[in-house]
């Protein structure tokens, strides 16, 4: 006879499929869920069942939202002179928490990675070009639309940025501005502990005092 009941074992195996959840964490979560009152479990189950029906993808920026267009694209107070290009929905939430950016977004849905088999067809390039065309039409006279690459400073992120840069330049030439978020040393970090790549990029992106 098994030590763990079949239902708990099945739930544990399913929880292990979630990112960042190992076998021990999955087992703890499964036992915690079992300890909850039935009404809370029912609420959790209903929330999971309704997830696919209640959440939609914005047709303009591809952010997961309650409505289409999303609250950002539908906000008339947001700046339309820039698009922040990110790989994942979570990147949008991270940038929004800073309250330092008031422009538009576009979610690619991933990064190019030949090793993982992720090619150009796996990121929403056509949608990005379409969005750029839309926003270019409503720019003020003499103002160029800026595309800000906020992609991870990894090989996949750099490869994706270079590919997108080529596609955008072929489509729009010099009619748009291209930039990327700075890569540098974290506040409070001792320079002696910074890796070589980050230090090189920090020196390239240095600013005046």
Backbone as ProteinMPNN parsed JSONL, in Angstrom:
{"seq_chain_A": "XXXXXXXXXXXXXXXXXXXXXXXXXXXXXXXXXXXXXXXXXXXXXXXXXXXXXXXXXXXXXXXXXXXXXXXXXXXXXXXXXXXXXXXXXXXXXXXXXXXXXXXXXXXXXXXXXXXXXXXXXXXXXXXXXXXXXXXXXXXXXXXXXXXXXXXXXXXXXXXXXXXXXXXXXXXXXXXXXXXXXXXXXXXXXXXXXXXXXXXXXXXXXXXXX", "coords_chain_A": {"N_chain_A": [[0.848, -1.188, 0.0], [0.549, 2.234, -0.823], [2.293, 5.009, 0.669], [1.502, 7.647, 0.344], [-1.714, 8.928, -0.284], [-3.601, 8.225, -3.275], [-4.937, 10.407, -4.579], [-3.652, 12.673, -3.491], [-1.085, 12.155, -4.365], [-1.4, 12.287, -7.146], [-2.131, 15.003, -7.41], [0.215, 16.165, -6.437], [2.066, 15.424, -8.43], [1.014, 16.857, -10.585], [1.342, 19.48, -9.697], [4.074, 19.648, -9.729], [4.609, 20.133, -12.332], [4.457, 22.806, -12.656], [6.255, 25.899, -13.128], [9.293, 26.275, -11.343], [8.549, 24.729, -9.183], [9.442, 22.149, -7.168], [9.664, 18.623, -6.236], [9.425, 18.386, -3.399], [8.329, 20.869, -2.648], [5.957, 20.748, -4.1], [4.689, 18.626, -2.836], [4.308, 19.683, -0.254], [2.57, 21.79, -0.851], [0.381, 20.383, -1.828], [-0.494, 18.978, 0.475], [-1.087, 21.174, 2.043], [-3.223, 22.289, 0.618], [-5.073, 20.265, 0.994], [-5.635, 20.649, 3.636], [-7.208, 22.881, 3.703], [-10.414, 24.549, 4.183], [-13.439, 23.232, 2.727], [-14.936, 25.091, 1.229], [-13.081, 27.014, 0.472], [-11.411, 25.522, -1.166], [-13.228, 24.932, -3.173], [-13.669, 27.479, -4.213], [-11.095, 28.028, -5.176], [-10.896, 26.025, -7.11], [-12.953, 26.807, -8.88], [-11.893, 29.222, -9.737], [-9.659, 28.388, -11.179], [-10.908, 26.894, -13.187], [-12.294, 28.886, -14.537], [-10.335, 30.428, -15.604], [-9.354, 30.381, -18.313], [-11.555, 31.35, -19.624], [-12.149, 33.858, -18.599], [-9.938, 35.482, -18.91], [-8.344, 37.406, -21.395], [-6.469, 38.119, -24.431], [-4.934, 41.1, -25.284], [-5.555, 42.613, -28.359], [-3.934, 44.502, -29.426], [-1.479, 44.863, -27.99], [-0.898, 42.401, -26.92], [-0.949, 41.782, -24.231], [-2.01, 39.941, -21.388], [-5.265, 40.281, -20.216], [-8.317, 41.608, -18.674], [-10.027, 42.766, -20.416], [-10.481, 43.664, -23.915], [-9.646, 46.25, -25.955], [-6.762, 46.225, -23.683], [-6.344, 47.662, -20.343], [-4.174, 49.397, -20.5], [-3.694, 49.975, -23.265], [-6.138, 51.099, -23.761], [-6.137, 53.394, -22.299], [-6.34, 56.768, -22.415], [-4.591, 58.58, -21.41], [-2.077, 57.575, -21.542], [1.201, 57.663, -23.018], [1.751, 57.721, -26.504], [4.01, 57.711, -27.94], [5.987, 55.871, -27.696], [6.971, 52.407, -27.68], [7.367, 49.753, -25.577], [9.136, 46.913, -25.862], [8.766, 43.654, -24.879], [9.522, 40.311, -23.68], [7.78, 38.677, -22.244], [4.613, 38.447, -20.453], [4.939, 38.868, -17.71], [7.071, 40.586, -17.617], [5.979, 43.024, -18.299], [4.377, 43.562, -16.046], [6.4, 43.849, -14.154], [7.766, 46.163, -15.047], [5.693, 48.033, -14.922], [5.332, 48.2, -12.185], [7.36, 49.89, -11.409], [6.447, 52.385, -11.997], [7.572, 54.214, -13.665], [7.387, 54.331, -16.371], [5.345, 55.369, -19.015], [4.381, 54.717, -21.49], [3.393, 52.7, -24.366], [3.115, 49.083, -24.745], [4.489, 45.974, -26.039], [4.112, 42.554, -26.282], [6.159, 39.928, -27.023], [6.017, 37.196, -26.609], [7.998, 35.376, -26.185], [11.481, 34.409, -26.755], [14.014, 34.288, -29.305], [15.581, 31.205, -29.782], [17.643, 29.011, -30.941], [18.674, 26.648, -29.858], [16.654, 25.724, -28.192], [14.763, 25.382, -30.068], [13.17, 27.536, -30.783], [12.039, 29.643, -33.115], [11.742, 32.45, -35.502], [9.023, 32.261, -36.138], [7.857, 31.766, -33.73], [7.69, 34.013, -32.228], [5.84, 37.045, -32.009], [6.237, 38.726, -34.506], [5.034, 39.887, -36.816], [2.752, 41.024, -35.745], [3.917, 42.972, -34.155], [5.077, 44.703, -36.064], [2.753, 45.572, -37.289], [1.558, 46.95, -35.157], [3.389, 49.02, -34.84], [3.016, 50.406, -37.242], [0.398, 51.313, -36.776], [0.691, 53.092, -34.563], [2.513, 54.901, -35.581], [1.021, 56.411, -37.304], [-0.385, 58.165, -35.73], [1.342, 59.917, -34.574], [2.647, 63.037, -33.395], [3.458, 65.907, -35.395], [6.716, 65.811, -36.606], [7.623, 64.14, -34.603], [9.189, 61.153, -33.776], [8.369, 57.732, -33.51], [9.388, 55.788, -30.772], [11.013, 52.735, -30.221], [11.508, 50.664, -27.621], [13.698, 48.301, -26.539], [13.256, 45.959, -24.186], [14.544, 43.534, -23.321], [15.899, 40.496, -21.968], [19.365, 40.517, -20.985], [20.706, 38.323, -22.294], [22.06, 35.643, -24.325], [19.924, 34.761, -25.901], [18.203, 36.962, -25.681], [19.722, 39.018, -26.847], [20.064, 38.002, -29.431], [17.408, 37.987, -30.308], [16.835, 40.732, -30.213], [18.578, 41.75, -32.173], [17.573, 40.469, -34.446], [14.96, 41.533, -34.558], [15.577, 44.219, -34.848], [16.661, 44.263, -37.426], [14.404, 43.471, -38.945], [12.654, 45.572, -38.38], [14.07, 47.798, -39.323], [14.173, 47.18, -42.029], [11.515, 47.49, -42.649], [10.756, 50.082, -41.789], [12.954, 51.777, -41.915], [14.703, 54.73, -41.167], [12.619, 55.956, -39.929], [11.751, 55.434, -37.401], [12.768, 55.4, -33.932], [15.235, 53.495, -32.285], [15.964, 51.872, -29.255], [17.412, 50.557, -26.203], [16.9, 49.117, -22.951], [18.988, 50.074, -20.222], [21.928, 48.245, -19.309], [23.469, 47.357, -16.419], [25.301, 47.875, -13.317], [23.928, 46.672, -10.355], [22.321, 48.557, -7.754], [24.114, 48.987, -4.771], [25.848, 46.924, -5.19], [29.073, 45.46, -5.042], [31.717, 46.303, -7.115], [33.75, 44.479, -7.556], [32.516, 42.038, -7.544], [31.01, 41.883, -9.793], [30.105, 40.436, -12.917], [32.093, 40.006, -15.933], [30.831, 40.656, -18.421], [28.596, 42.26, -17.662], [29.942, 44.38, -16.466], [31.367, 45.405, -18.668], [29.209, 46.273, -20.279], [28.159, 48.19, -18.572], [30.131, 50.12, -18.567], [30.034, 50.92, -21.235], [27.504, 52.055, -21.294], [27.717, 54.269, -19.649], [26.929, 57.299, -17.835], [26.83, 60.912, -17.612], [27.76, 62.899, -14.734]], "CA_chain_A": [[0.0, 0.0, 0.0], [1.347, 3.438, -0.912], [2.291, 5.881, 1.837], [0.744, 8.846, -0.015], [-2.979, 8.624, -0.966], [-3.526, 8.41, -4.723], [-5.367, 11.756, -4.964], [-2.576, 13.601, -3.14], [0.056, 11.848, -5.235], [-1.73, 12.836, -8.469], [-2.036, 16.455, -7.297], [1.636, 16.496, -6.304], [2.694, 15.296, -9.752], [0.551, 17.965, -11.42], [1.965, 20.707, -9.194], [5.482, 19.624, -10.134], [4.693, 20.626, -13.706], [4.503, 24.265, -12.616], [7.633, 26.404, -13.087], [9.887, 26.579, -10.045], [8.014, 23.867, -8.127], [10.075, 20.836, -7.101], [8.849, 17.561, -5.634], [9.143, 18.675, -1.988], [7.399, 22.002, -2.6], [4.674, 20.269, -4.604], [4.086, 17.792, -1.789], [3.857, 20.583, 0.817], [1.398, 22.52, -1.341], [-0.724, 19.427, -1.91], [-0.993, 18.74, 1.831], [-1.69, 22.429, 2.501], [-4.533, 22.394, -0.029], [-5.961, 19.3, 1.647], [-6.011, 21.163, 4.962], [-8.104, 24.035, 3.566], [-11.85, 24.269, 4.236], [-13.967, 22.839, 1.424], [-15.395, 26.249, 0.458], [-11.91, 27.653, -0.144], [-10.991, 24.646, -2.26], [-14.202, 25.109, -4.248], [-13.385, 28.788, -4.815], [-9.864, 27.876, -5.937], [-11.21, 25.217, -8.28], [-13.733, 27.63, -9.807], [-10.981, 30.229, -10.303], [-8.849, 27.705, -12.187], [-11.772, 26.523, -14.302], [-12.703, 30.079, -15.284], [-9.156, 31.181, -16.039], [-9.279, 30.482, -19.764], [-12.738, 32.052, -20.127], [-12.218, 35.229, -18.095], [-8.745, 36.232, -19.303], [-8.192, 37.511, -22.836], [-5.216, 38.737, -24.873], [-5.159, 42.361, -25.983], [-5.242, 42.471, -29.781], [-2.974, 45.532, -29.805], [-0.151, 44.682, -27.382], [-0.792, 40.997, -26.542], [-0.931, 41.627, -22.782], [-3.156, 39.239, -20.835], [-6.082, 41.276, -19.525], [-9.741, 41.297, -18.504], [-10.756, 43.339, -21.547], [-9.763, 43.895, -25.161], [-8.239, 46.42, -25.588], [-6.42, 46.175, -22.259], [-6.422, 48.954, -19.652], [-3.072, 50.263, -20.932], [-3.966, 50.448, -24.627], [-7.372, 51.877, -23.737], [-5.949, 54.562, -21.442], [-6.028, 57.923, -23.276], [-3.532, 59.387, -20.786], [-0.769, 56.962, -21.798], [1.947, 58.228, -24.135], [1.745, 56.846, -27.687], [5.244, 57.987, -28.676], [6.966, 54.802, -27.468], [6.532, 51.03, -27.442], [8.348, 48.957, -24.842], [9.034, 45.543, -26.372], [9.177, 42.691, -23.854], [9.365, 38.914, -24.076], [6.742, 37.961, -21.509], [3.639, 39.264, -19.734], [5.472, 39.212, -16.403], [7.964, 41.736, -17.792], [5.118, 44.214, -18.264], [4.019, 43.803, -14.654], [7.605, 44.31, -13.458], [8.02, 47.556, -15.446], [4.6, 48.857, -14.414], [5.528, 48.405, -10.744], [8.29, 50.999, -11.204], [5.697, 53.634, -12.226], [8.453, 55.141, -14.36], [7.171, 54.287, -17.821], [3.948, 55.691, -19.289], [4.089, 54.48, -22.891], [2.729, 51.47, -24.77], [3.898, 47.843, -24.661], [4.202, 44.877, -26.966], [4.625, 41.295, -25.747], [6.551, 39.011, -28.099], [5.609, 35.827, -26.287], [9.17, 34.506, -26.096], [12.733, 34.868, -27.342], [14.612, 33.36, -30.257], [16.534, 30.284, -29.163], [17.838, 27.842, -31.808], [18.92, 25.451, -29.037], [15.35, 25.268, -27.714], [13.865, 25.23, -31.209], [12.286, 28.69, -30.898], [12.419, 30.451, -34.258], [10.962, 33.679, -35.739], [7.582, 31.977, -36.155], [7.392, 31.6, -32.358], [7.498, 35.33, -31.622], [4.819, 37.764, -32.797], [6.895, 39.816, -35.232], [4.08, 40.556, -37.699], [1.898, 41.853, -34.896], [4.701, 44.134, -33.741], [5.168, 45.623, -37.208], [1.414, 46.145, -37.452], [1.359, 47.915, -34.081], [4.235, 50.182, -35.142], [2.305, 51.149, -38.289], [-0.755, 51.969, -36.151], [1.105, 54.206, -33.716], [3.207, 55.905, -36.404], [0.012, 57.25, -37.949], [-0.961, 59.141, -34.798], [2.397, 60.71, -33.95], [2.635, 64.465, -33.67], [4.357, 66.354, -36.454], [8.123, 65.891, -36.234], [7.946, 63.206, -33.525], [9.406, 59.782, -34.218], [7.999, 56.677, -32.567], [10.548, 55.103, -30.208], [10.846, 51.331, -29.843], [12.447, 50.388, -26.537], [13.895, 46.873, -26.337], [13.441, 45.6, -22.778], [14.75, 42.085, -23.371], [16.95, 40.032, -21.065], [20.714, 40.616, -21.548], [21.231, 36.973, -22.501], [22.293, 35.353, -25.746], [18.615, 34.732, -26.559], [17.695, 38.323, -25.734], [20.503, 39.77, -27.829], [19.731, 37.462, -30.752], [16.069, 38.468, -30.637], [16.916, 42.17, -30.458], [19.23, 41.953, -33.473], [16.632, 40.032, -35.484], [13.879, 42.514, -34.629], [16.148, 45.455, -35.38], [16.761, 44.102, -38.883], [13.044, 43.466, -39.49], [12.091, 46.918, -38.234], [14.787, 48.691, -40.233], [13.731, 46.848, -43.394], [10.131, 47.951, -42.818], [10.559, 51.507, -41.513], [14.165, 52.563, -42.106], [15.029, 55.676, -40.104], [11.393, 56.636, -39.494], [11.523, 55.145, -35.984], [13.95, 55.394, -33.075], [15.442, 52.219, -31.602], [16.785, 51.975, -28.049], [17.268, 49.415, -25.309], [17.071, 49.479, -21.541], [20.389, 50.013, -19.821], [22.438, 47.073, -18.602], [24.507, 47.894, -15.555], [25.569, 47.332, -11.993], [22.829, 46.88, -9.419], [22.602, 49.431, -6.618], [24.584, 48.282, -3.591], [26.723, 45.814, -5.561], [30.504, 45.726, -5.087], [32.203, 46.102, -8.481], [34.614, 43.3, -7.591], [31.694, 40.84, -7.692], [30.233, 41.987, -11.038], [30.674, 39.645, -14.005], [32.785, 40.788, -16.956], [29.893, 41.183, -19.424], [27.825, 43.351, -17.066], [30.855, 45.503, -16.271], [31.609, 45.976, -19.993], [28.016, 46.994, -20.691], [28.022, 49.346, -17.688], [31.077, 51.141, -19.044], [29.507, 51.431, -22.506], [26.306, 52.85, -21.044], [27.953, 55.228, -18.57], [26.273, 58.601, -17.99], [27.545, 62.011, -16.977], [27.314, 63.251, -13.375]], "C_chain_A": [[0.887, 1.242, 0.0], [1.214, 4.294, 0.332], [1.428, 7.114, 1.576], [-0.542, 8.431, -0.722], [-2.904, 8.976, -2.449], [-3.885, 9.83, -5.162], [-4.284, 12.793, -4.666], [-1.353, 13.386, -4.025], [-0.166, 12.422, -6.631], [-1.601, 14.354, -8.471], [-0.588, 16.898, -7.195], [2.348, 16.45, -7.645], [2.28, 16.426, -10.681], [1.186, 19.28, -10.996], [3.423, 20.799, -9.603], [5.675, 20.122, -11.564], [4.797, 22.153, -13.764], [5.947, 24.743, -12.516], [8.09, 26.718, -11.669], [9.392, 25.721, -8.895], [8.67, 22.491, -8.205], [9.175, 19.838, -6.4], [8.474, 17.859, -4.18], [8.134, 19.808, -1.856], [6.014, 21.564, -3.053], [3.948, 19.448, -3.549], [3.547, 18.657, -0.649], [2.591, 21.327, 0.403], [0.177, 21.605, -1.377], [-1.33, 19.173, -0.529], [-1.64, 20.0, 2.408], [-3.088, 22.585, 1.907], [-5.542, 21.443, 0.616], [-6.467, 19.828, 2.985], [-6.993, 22.328, 4.891], [-9.561, 23.616, 3.722], [-12.382, 24.01, 2.825], [-14.397, 24.037, 0.582], [-14.239, 26.985, -0.213], [-11.379, 26.823, -1.294], [-11.926, 24.804, -3.454], [-13.962, 26.424, -4.982], [-12.14, 28.717, -5.694], [-10.112, 27.084, -7.219], [-11.979, 26.001, -9.32], [-12.854, 28.679, -10.494], [-10.131, 29.617, -11.409], [-9.673, 27.352, -13.413], [-12.117, 27.729, -15.174], [-11.558, 30.877, -15.864], [-9.137, 31.416, -17.541], [-10.438, 31.3, -20.345], [-12.751, 33.529, -19.735], [-11.035, 36.095, -18.513], [-8.621, 36.225, -20.824], [-6.845, 38.147, -23.166], [-5.541, 39.995, -25.673], [-4.71, 42.228, -27.436], [-4.234, 43.506, -30.266], [-1.568, 45.237, -29.282], [0.121, 43.254, -26.921], [-0.581, 40.791, -25.036], [-2.161, 40.823, -22.364], [-3.949, 40.223, -19.982], [-7.516, 40.782, -19.371], [-10.552, 41.757, -19.709], [-9.861, 43.47, -22.77], [-10.372, 45.125, -25.849], [-8.023, 46.413, -24.076], [-6.49, 47.579, -21.659], [-5.334, 49.919, -20.103], [-3.348, 50.834, -22.316], [-5.217, 51.319, -24.685], [-7.291, 53.144, -22.909], [-5.495, 55.752, -22.289], [-4.937, 58.803, -22.682], [-2.141, 58.786, -21.019], [-0.126, 57.617, -23.02], [1.983, 57.227, -25.297], [3.015, 57.033, -28.518], [6.306, 56.917, -28.463], [6.279, 53.465, -27.263], [7.659, 50.304, -26.736], [8.144, 47.493, -25.23], [9.603, 44.577, -25.34], [8.907, 41.267, -24.345], [8.126, 38.279, -23.483], [5.819, 38.928, -20.776], [4.187, 39.722, -18.392], [6.423, 40.41, -16.475], [7.181, 43.041, -17.739], [4.784, 44.568, -16.818], [5.204, 44.359, -13.87], [7.881, 45.784, -13.767], [6.94, 48.479, -14.906], [4.761, 49.144, -12.925], [6.47, 49.576, -10.463], [7.6, 52.351, -11.322], [6.541, 54.669, -12.956], [8.282, 55.172, -15.857], [5.687, 54.466, -18.103], [3.56, 55.471, -20.748], [3.328, 53.193, -23.129], [3.668, 50.279, -24.608], [3.594, 46.955, -25.865], [4.888, 43.624, -26.441], [4.908, 40.326, -26.894], [6.053, 37.589, -27.864], [6.767, 34.853, -26.226], [10.389, 35.159, -26.723], [13.23, 33.832, -28.34], [15.652, 32.498, -29.551], [16.662, 29.039, -30.034], [18.018, 26.547, -31.019], [17.599, 24.852, -28.553], [14.341, 25.078, -28.841], [12.874, 26.366, -31.374], [12.784, 29.598, -32.025], [11.555, 31.688, -34.408], [9.456, 33.465, -35.736], [7.0, 31.852, -34.747], [7.276, 32.922, -31.606], [6.636, 36.162, -32.571], [5.395, 38.98, -33.507], [5.903, 40.593, -36.092], [3.164, 41.475, -36.906], [2.615, 43.109, -34.429], [4.78, 45.163, -34.853], [3.828, 46.311, -37.455], [1.153, 47.219, -36.406], [2.178, 49.176, -34.321], [3.561, 51.04, -36.207], [1.139, 51.936, -37.684], [-0.349, 53.213, -35.371], [1.839, 55.292, -34.492], [2.214, 56.892, -37.003], [-0.523, 58.351, -37.031], [0.104, 59.963, -34.069], [2.257, 62.183, -34.319], [3.67, 64.806, -34.73], [5.788, 66.467, -35.935], [8.553, 64.94, -35.136], [8.078, 61.79, -34.089], [9.001, 58.793, -33.118], [9.263, 55.966, -32.086], [10.186, 53.679, -29.813], [11.94, 50.993, -28.836], [12.536, 48.876, -26.327], [14.192, 46.608, -24.861], [13.526, 44.081, -22.68], [15.925, 41.703, -22.476], [18.321, 40.111, -21.729], [21.393, 39.252, -21.647], [21.497, 36.779, -23.986], [20.98, 35.361, -26.51], [18.046, 36.137, -26.714], [18.411, 39.161, -26.776], [20.193, 39.317, -29.248], [18.371, 37.978, -31.222], [16.093, 39.947, -30.984], [17.529, 42.459, -31.827], [18.303, 41.567, -34.626], [15.514, 41.059, -35.667], [14.37, 43.833, -35.22], [16.215, 45.392, -36.91], [15.382, 44.159, -39.539], [12.434, 44.867, -39.466], [12.76, 47.896, -39.192], [14.382, 48.434, -41.681], [12.344, 47.417, -43.683], [10.002, 49.472, -42.723], [11.795, 52.377, -41.733], [14.451, 53.454, -40.909], [13.798, 56.417, -39.577], [11.035, 56.357, -38.035], [12.85, 55.184, -35.239], [14.035, 54.054, -32.356], [16.352, 52.436, -30.396], [16.612, 50.702, -27.236], [17.465, 49.872, -23.875], [18.538, 49.278, -21.164], [20.71, 48.707, -19.102], [23.578, 47.555, -17.726], [24.602, 47.211, -14.214], [24.409, 47.662, -11.058], [23.261, 47.769, -8.266], [23.012, 48.587, -5.402], [25.531, 47.127, -3.882], [28.18, 46.251, -5.595], [31.007, 45.371, -6.48], [33.041, 44.83, -8.605], [33.828, 42.018, -7.841], [30.875, 40.841, -8.987], [30.902, 41.178, -12.14], [31.196, 40.555, -15.114], [31.823, 41.425, -17.959], [29.13, 42.383, -18.883], [28.697, 44.589, -16.884], [31.159, 46.193, -17.602], [30.429, 46.82, -20.452], [27.786, 48.245, -19.848], [28.932, 50.481, -18.145], [30.595, 51.759, -20.363], [28.341, 52.382, -22.27], [26.462, 53.871, -19.939], [27.275, 56.567, -18.89], [27.049, 59.663, -17.234], [26.956, 62.324, -15.609], [26.788, 64.684, -13.353]], "O_chain_A": [[1.869, 1.301, 0.74], [0.166, 4.311, 0.977], [0.71, 7.577, 2.463], [-0.483, 7.655, -1.675], [-2.217, 9.923, -2.831], [-3.213, 10.397, -6.023], [-4.026, 13.681, -5.479], [-0.669, 14.343, -4.388], [0.754, 12.975, -7.233], [-1.041, 14.934, -9.4], [-0.201, 17.899, -7.799], [3.143, 17.335, -7.962], [3.089, 16.907, -11.475], [1.532, 20.105, -11.842], [3.951, 21.893, -9.802], [6.783, 20.489, -11.954], [5.175, 22.72, -14.79], [6.778, 24.08, -11.895], [7.368, 27.346, -10.895], [9.769, 25.954, -7.747], [8.485, 21.758, -9.177], [8.053, 20.167, -6.015], [7.338, 17.616, -3.771], [7.2, 19.727, -1.059], [5.01, 21.961, -2.461], [2.733, 19.563, -3.39], [2.458, 18.4, -0.135], [1.66, 21.478, 1.193], [-0.923, 22.008, -1.001], [-2.552, 19.157, -0.384], [-2.61, 19.921, 3.162], [-4.025, 22.968, 2.607], [-6.718, 21.777, 0.763], [-7.574, 19.506, 3.417], [-7.553, 22.724, 5.913], [-9.916, 22.474, 3.432], [-11.832, 24.516, 1.847], [-14.248, 24.017, -0.64], [-14.383, 27.513, -1.315], [-10.938, 27.376, -2.302], [-11.483, 24.81, -4.603], [-14.04, 26.485, -6.209], [-12.112, 29.259, -6.799], [-9.6, 27.433, -8.282], [-11.702, 25.886, -10.514], [-13.04, 28.986, -11.671], [-9.906, 30.239, -12.447], [-9.206, 27.49, -14.544], [-12.221, 27.612, -16.395], [-11.772, 31.886, -16.536], [-8.924, 32.544, -17.988], [-10.316, 31.874, -21.427], [-13.302, 34.358, -20.459], [-11.126, 37.322, -18.473], [-8.771, 35.185, -21.465], [-6.161, 38.655, -22.278], [-6.326, 39.955, -26.62], [-3.597, 41.774, -27.702], [-3.731, 43.407, -31.385], [-0.588, 45.344, -30.018], [1.253, 42.927, -26.566], [-0.089, 39.743, -24.617], [-3.24, 41.008, -22.927], [-3.387, 40.914, -19.133], [-7.887, 39.712, -19.854], [-11.622, 41.219, -19.994], [-8.637, 43.395, -22.669], [-11.518, 45.055, -26.292], [-8.962, 46.572, -23.296], [-6.673, 48.562, -22.377], [-5.543, 51.132, -20.092], [-3.247, 52.044, -22.52], [-5.34, 52.177, -25.559], [-8.265, 53.893, -22.823], [-4.385, 55.743, -22.822], [-4.408, 59.679, -23.367], [-1.135, 59.43, -20.72], [-0.817, 58.066, -23.935], [2.217, 56.036, -25.094], [3.091, 56.574, -29.657], [7.412, 57.034, -28.991], [5.164, 53.39, -26.747], [8.78, 50.248, -27.24], [7.095, 46.911, -24.953], [10.774, 44.668, -24.971], [8.161, 41.056, -25.301], [7.483, 37.446, -24.122], [6.183, 40.074, -20.51], [3.928, 40.851, -17.975], [6.561, 41.157, -15.507], [7.658, 44.041, -17.202], [4.892, 45.725, -16.413], [5.037, 45.236, -13.022], [8.191, 46.563, -12.866], [7.239, 49.593, -14.475], [4.37, 50.211, -12.454], [6.391, 50.19, -9.398], [8.1, 53.352, -10.81], [6.263, 55.866, -12.879], [8.947, 55.943, -16.548], [4.857, 53.789, -17.498], [2.532, 55.975, -21.201], [2.697, 52.654, -22.22], [4.863, 50.445, -24.365], [2.617, 47.143, -26.589], [6.092, 43.626, -26.185], [4.004, 39.954, -27.641], [5.711, 36.873, -28.805], [6.559, 33.64, -26.214], [10.341, 36.307, -27.163], [12.909, 32.648, -28.236], [16.497, 33.005, -28.814], [15.876, 28.103, -29.886], [17.574, 25.482, -31.449], [17.441, 23.632, -28.508], [13.206, 24.664, -28.605], [11.846, 26.197, -32.029], [13.826, 30.241, -31.899], [10.718, 31.963, -33.548], [8.696, 34.365, -35.378], [5.779, 31.833, -34.585], [6.812, 32.945, -30.466], [6.702, 35.997, -33.789], [5.086, 40.12, -33.16], [5.924, 41.823, -36.099], [2.841, 42.576, -37.351], [2.011, 44.176, -34.317], [4.575, 46.355, -34.621], [3.783, 47.495, -37.791], [0.597, 48.273, -36.717], [1.714, 50.28, -34.037], [3.535, 52.265, -36.092], [0.92, 53.093, -38.041], [-0.972, 54.266, -35.504], [1.8, 56.463, -34.116], [2.529, 58.068, -37.186], [-1.053, 59.355, -37.507], [-0.189, 60.624, -33.072], [1.807, 62.525, -35.412], [4.638, 64.072, -34.928], [6.039, 67.144, -34.938], [9.726, 64.923, -34.764], [7.191, 61.299, -34.788], [9.272, 59.018, -31.938], [10.109, 55.585, -32.894], [9.175, 53.446, -29.15], [13.13, 51.03, -29.149], [11.541, 48.244, -25.972], [15.247, 46.986, -24.352], [12.694, 43.434, -22.043], [16.834, 42.503, -22.258], [18.442, 39.807, -22.916], [22.502, 39.055, -21.151], [21.193, 37.65, -24.801], [20.902, 35.889, -27.619], [17.473, 36.468, -27.752], [17.78, 39.926, -27.505], [20.074, 40.136, -30.159], [18.204, 38.355, -32.382], [15.446, 40.373, -31.94], [17.042, 43.325, -32.555], [18.252, 42.248, -35.65], [15.164, 41.411, -36.793], [13.664, 44.479, -35.994], [15.869, 46.353, -37.596], [15.206, 44.815, -40.565], [11.778, 45.286, -40.42], [12.089, 48.728, -39.802], [14.264, 49.373, -42.469], [12.037, 47.781, -44.818], [9.241, 50.084, -43.472], [11.685, 53.603, -41.735], [14.443, 52.992, -39.768], [13.934, 57.403, -38.852], [10.119, 56.975, -37.492], [13.916, 55.024, -35.833], [13.027, 53.537, -31.875], [17.383, 53.1, -30.5], [15.761, 49.869, -27.548], [18.114, 50.886, -23.616], [19.229, 48.424, -21.72], [19.879, 48.147, -18.388], [24.555, 48.107, -18.232], [24.063, 46.125, -14.002], [23.968, 48.809, -10.987], [24.419, 47.745, -7.849], [22.35, 47.609, -5.055], [25.973, 46.431, -2.968], [28.487, 47.317, -6.129], [30.756, 44.271, -6.973], [33.036, 44.182, -9.652], [34.392, 41.022, -8.295], [30.128, 39.897, -9.245], [32.123, 41.222, -12.29], [30.799, 41.715, -15.224], [31.976, 42.595, -18.309], [29.022, 43.407, -19.557], [28.248, 45.711, -17.118], [31.206, 47.421, -17.667], [30.604, 47.933, -20.949], [27.277, 49.248, -20.35], [28.551, 51.651, -18.113], [30.729, 52.963, -20.58], [28.205, 53.392, -22.961], [25.473, 54.303, -19.347], [27.076, 56.918, -20.053], [27.826, 59.356, -16.331], [25.784, 62.045, -15.355], [26.366, 65.171, -12.304]]}, "name": "protein", "num_of_chains": 1, "seq": "XXXXXXXXXXXXXXXXXXXXXXXXXXXXXXXXXXXXXXXXXXXXXXXXXXXXXXXXXXXXXXXXXXXXXXXXXXXXXXXXXXXXXXXXXXXXXXXXXXXXXXXXXXXXXXXXXXXXXXXXXXXXXXXXXXXXXXXXXXXXXXXXXXXXXXXXXXXXXXXXXXXXXXXXXXXXXXXXXXXXXXXXXXXXXXXXXXXXXXXXXXXXXXXXX"}
